[in-house]
Amino acid sequence: MHADLSQQIRQQAAACRAIILAHNYQPDEIQALADFTGDSLELSRKAAQVDAEIIVFCGVYFMAETAALLNPTRTILLPDIAAGCPMANMLDAEQLRQLKGLHPGAQVVCYVNSTAEVKAESDICCTSANAVPVVQSLDPQRPVIFVPDQHLGHFVQERTGRPLIIWPGYCPTHVRIQAREVAAARAAHPGALVLAHPECSQPVRHAADQVLSTGQMCRYAAGASTSEFIIATEVGLLYRLRKENPGKRFYPATSRALCPNMKKITLEKVLLALQRRAPVVAILDAGIQARARQALERMLTISA
Ligand code: SF4
């Protein structure tokens, strides 16, 4: 069934010069089908370079919107337009303008998990892979506002030693992971290293051996001499880790770390999107497009 659908998708994609990009949290069969899988930073870089006419973005809305900002001449398809990110919706542009009003002169860093309108109100974007160097690149004399993820913000604050003005957003999937679950996984797999995503809460981050973005976890696991890992992030990443490291073992910190929005993308919806060339994600407001793109492009000049 999956093989049939995947073959039809491949044929349809070739016929309309489409490339399929998938986030590391996508369902296994979508990752298996994609031309390229990665974390938000890797996908942003890829989306900026792609010369295919159509980009089918298998992820959530802000990711497709980021691709539309970085490559506005391409058609960006999001197979399920209702695949959103609750964290991105925890802050709107008006709330950010009010926060900026309370801290005149502050520089604004916004995590890519945000709307185009919020990016347009920001000086620079970041992902979980480059948030530390992005903050380090800013003027040390001026305050820094960090939105919308409080956990990534606190992680960056710890790593840089720089006090940040942090918006209290969070990822409902990552905050579900509990430190006691990490401890239980360690007890069950005593030789394993714990890798946690910076969207996890502080007790989980502090219980981990390494705090890394999903792309960094893939590189770390491939290069480490250890053969067992406990993974504290969305469970979709386990597919890629296991595929790329067949001789190593990966255990989820908890099977409850599942993002329902990421799992809204199905093979059937990908095929339909290609056949209908819809739903399209585009930025209609030229001012927002230009300012949000500037914040993203500024981020892409910082190496992670
Ligand atoms: S895992 Fe969290 S941050 Fe990522 S899309 Fe889902 S809700 Fe948003």
Residues whose N, C-alpha, C, O or C-beta is under 5 A from the ligand:
A	BS01	SF4	V60 G84 C85 P86 M87 N113 C171 P172 T173 E234 C259
